[in-house]
Amino acid sequence: MKLFIKFICVLMCALTLIPLVASCGNGEYTKLSFKSTLSYDYLKTLDGKKVTINGYIATSSPVDGSFIFLMNMPYQSCPFCVPNTTELSNTVEVYPKSGKKLSYTASAVSVKGTLMVAPSVDKFFTDRYGYQFNFKIVDAEYEVLSSEEMGANFAVWEKFSQSGVIDEIYKMYDYVDFVCKWNEYFMDNRTDSDGNYVKGFYFNAADAKSYINEGALKYATDPEYFNNLVKKVEAIDTAAFSQLVENIRQAEALATRALNKLNNGEYSKGELQYIEKFDITDYIYTINGGEELKSELNEIYKGFENWLGSWEL
């Protein structure tokens, strides 16, 4: 099934896209923030230049030290991805110098290396896990940061990271993505427990309702689901996370509209058509106003991405 791939990769970020230049012994390095890495146009101006960025190494980074996933939040494991894709978001892949390795540490680090940017925004690098990204840092090394080098908001950020709330926010986006785009989800071709080959299919409305009410997304059917998530966020620090709460409320409103479309039959199954992917003839459903839902979801997600990227170590 076309799953919303958990996009949990953390970022170490600054509040603007304006480059900061630091003297680093071997020459000048442009200080990147995770927020600045969201702008391909900005990154392209630094292609081939020396850069530095602060962050944490994800525990899922390859054990052979061939590269690391750099994030701005401690205690995270997997990289973040744009909803329902393998495209990395707020995640930096960092590659060592030739013949060297990058070992794991739980401490915050300052990475220094050379920025390599893809030739265009829609042409991606791909790693051995299938993740896609349009920039990376190569010929890199890192130093562990001292406590004196941490940002002023480090304590509240660490508390947020330890709380596990970030995992719940990603699960929330799993749900919102599905209700806005359920017609694009599918069960893939597979072999059942008896060894029989079973052809895949795109979800119809009944499949979508079952997946929400009885399947993997049942957690979101609690009437207090979004309220409880907001309470968990505000319990950490109401003022510091007010923008995140606003983002959650925007996602809630969008999910409510999308779910109402599903429950009220605001969709069309169109004409029977041959689906080469599954070698079947079937209907592919269309949600009324589905493109608008996807566009708004993308904007809300960008808001979350920008908020997450605004925390600097």
N, C-alpha and C positions, 0 to 999 in steps of 0.2 A: 504494500500500500504506500502511496505517496505520502510520506510522513512529514510533519513539521519537524525539521531536524534541529535539535536543541542548540540554540545559538548562544551557549554560555561561555564566552571567552572574555576575559576582563581587560580593562583598559586603564592606562595611566595617562591622565589628560590635562590639558590646559584650557583656559576659558576663551581663547580666541584663536584665529588661524594665523596670527602674526608670528613669524619666526623669531625665536629667541636664540641668540648666538652666545655660546659659552666657550671660554678658552680651556682647552683640554690637553695642554702639553704638546701633543703631536700636531697642533694646528687648531683651526676653528671648526666647531661642530654646530650645526643648526639644531636647536632643541625642538623636538617634535612633541606634541601632545597627542593623546588618542583622539581627541576631538578634531585636531587638524588633519589626521589621517583619513577622515571621512570625505575630504575634498580631493578628488583625483587631480583637478586642475592645479591645486596648490602643490601636491606631491610632484607633479610633472616638472615644476620649476626647480625641483631639487634632485631630479634624476641624476645619479652618478655622484652626488655630493655626500660629504660626511655628515652624519646625523647622530643624535643621541636621544634616547627616550627612557623614561623610568617605568618600571612595572614589576610584575611577579611572573614567575615561570609556572605554567600550568602543569599539573601532575601528570597529564596525559601526553606530555612531550616525549618524543622517542627516547627510549632508554639508551640507545646507542650514541646519543649526543650529536646526531647529525643535524638537528635543528631544534628550536624550541618554539612553543606558543607563548607569546608574551601578553599579559593581561594587566589591568590596572587594579585588580581586586584580589586580595589574598584568599586562600582556601578554595579556589575554584579548580575544576579538573578539565572540563571539555571546552573547546573553543566555541565562541558564539557564531551563529550563522544568520543571515537574512532569512526571515520566515519561509519555510517550505523550499529551501534551496541548500546547496552545499557551498554557497558564497560566504566567505568569512566576513564578519562584521565586528568592528572594534577589537580586532585581534591582529597581532603582528607576528608573522613568521620571521624568525631570526636564524641566520645560517653562519656558522663559524668560518674562520680563515681556513684555507686549504691545509689538510693534515691535522687540524685541531678538532676538539669536541667541546660542546657546551654542556656541562654537568648541571644537574638539578640542585636548586637550593630553595628553601622555603622563605628565605629573606628577600626583601625588596632589592632590586638591582637597577643599576644604570647601564644600559646597553649603548655601545658606540660601534658604528660600522658605516657601511656605504649603502645609500638608498638605491634600490633598483625598481623601476616603475615599468609596468607593461606599456606596449606601444599605443594602446587606446583603452578607453574606459571599459569597453566590452570585450577586450581580449585578455584572458586570465592566465596567470600561472596556475599550475595544478600540482599538488603534492602527492605523495604516495598513498595518502588516505582518501584522495578524491576531493579534498577541499580546494576551492578556487579563491584567488585573491589577485588584485592588480598591482600590488607592490610587496616588497620584502626588503629586509636589511641583510646584507651579505658582508663577508669578511669581518665578522663581528666578534666582539668580546664584551665581557661585562665585569662590573665591580659591584660588590655588595654595598648598599647604602647604609650609612650610620643613622641613628635615631635623630641626630641633629639636622639631617638632610630631608627628613620627612616633612610633608606639608602640614599646615595648621589643622586641617580637618582629618588628619590621619586616624585619630581615636574613634570618631563617629563612623568613619568609613569602614574601619576594621570591625566595629560592632555590627554594622549592617551586613558585612560579609559573613561574620560568624553566625548571624541569626538564621540563615537559610532562606530568608525571604526572597532573595534573588531567584532561587530555584522555582519558587511559587509564581513569581512574575513571568518567568519563561513558560510555565505551564498555563498561565492565563493567556499568554500570546498563542500557545498551541490551540486553545479553545477559540479565541477570536479569529484566528486565521481560518480555522475549519468552518465556522458558521458563515464566514464571508465568502468562502471559496469551496464549499463542499462538493460542488459539481466537478471540480478539478482533481479530486482525490480518487484513488482507485485501489483495488486489490490486484496485485500483480500475478502473473502466471506463477504457479507453484505446484509442488508435489505434496499430496495429503499424507496422512499417517499410514495409509495402506499402500503407499507408493504409486498412487494414481496421479497422472498429470491433470491439473485443473486449470482451465483458462481463466484469465483475469477479466475484470470488468470495471468500468467507471461507476461511481456511486450514483444511485438514484435517490429520490427524496426519502423513501422508506429506509434505505441504507443509512442515510445521513441521520435521520431521527434515531435509529437504533444505536448508532455510534455515539450519539450524544446522551441518550437517556439510559442506555443499558451497557454501553461499551466503555472505551478508554477515557471518554470525556465526562463521565457521569459526575465527577467531582465538581463540575461547574454548574450543575443543576440545582444546587442549594440556593434558595432565594437570598441568603445572606452571603453568598460566595464573595462578591466584590467588596461588600462592607467589611467582611472579616479580613480580607487582604489589606484593605486600607488601615484597619485597626492595628494590624501587625507592623505596618510601615510606620505609622504615627507613634507607636509605642517605643520606637527607637529614638526618633527625634522629629517632632512635628514640623518645626521650622525648616530644618535642613532638607526635609524630603517633601515639602509642599508641592514642588514641581512634579515629582514622581506621582504623588496622589492625584494631581490634576490629569496626568497622563493615563492613570488607571481608570479614572472616571470617564475620560474620553473613549477609552477602549470598551468600557462597560456599555456606554450609550450606543456605540457602533454595533457591538455584539447583540444588543437587544433588538435593534432595527433589523439586523440580518436574520436573527432567529425568528422574528415575527414574519418575515418574508417566507421562510421555510414552512412555518406552521400555518400560514394563511394561503399557501398554494401559489405564491407569487414567483412562479418559475414555469418554464416550458420545456417539454422533452423533445421538441422538434421532430425531425423525420428520422426514420430508420436509416442507419448508415453503416458502412463497413469500417471496422476499427482494426487496422492492420496490426497494431501493437498486440492485440489479443486474438487475432484471426477469428473475429466474431462479427455478427451484424447486430447492432444494438442502438439504443438512444443515448445521446450525450445531452444532458440537461443544461439549460441556460437559466441563470437567476435574473429576474427582472431587476434592472439597475445594478447588475453584478459588477460592471466595470467601475461604477462610482464607489461601490463598497470597497473594492480592491484599492482604488486610488486613495480613499480616506484611510484605510488600514495602513497603507504605505506611509502616509504623512504622519499618522499617530506613531508608527514604529520609528520613523526618523526622529520624532520628538523624544522618544525614549532613548534612542541611540545617542542623540545630542546631550541629553541629560546625563547619561552614563559616562559619556566622554568628557564631561565637564569637571570630573573629579580628578584632581592632580595630586600626585604623591610628592 
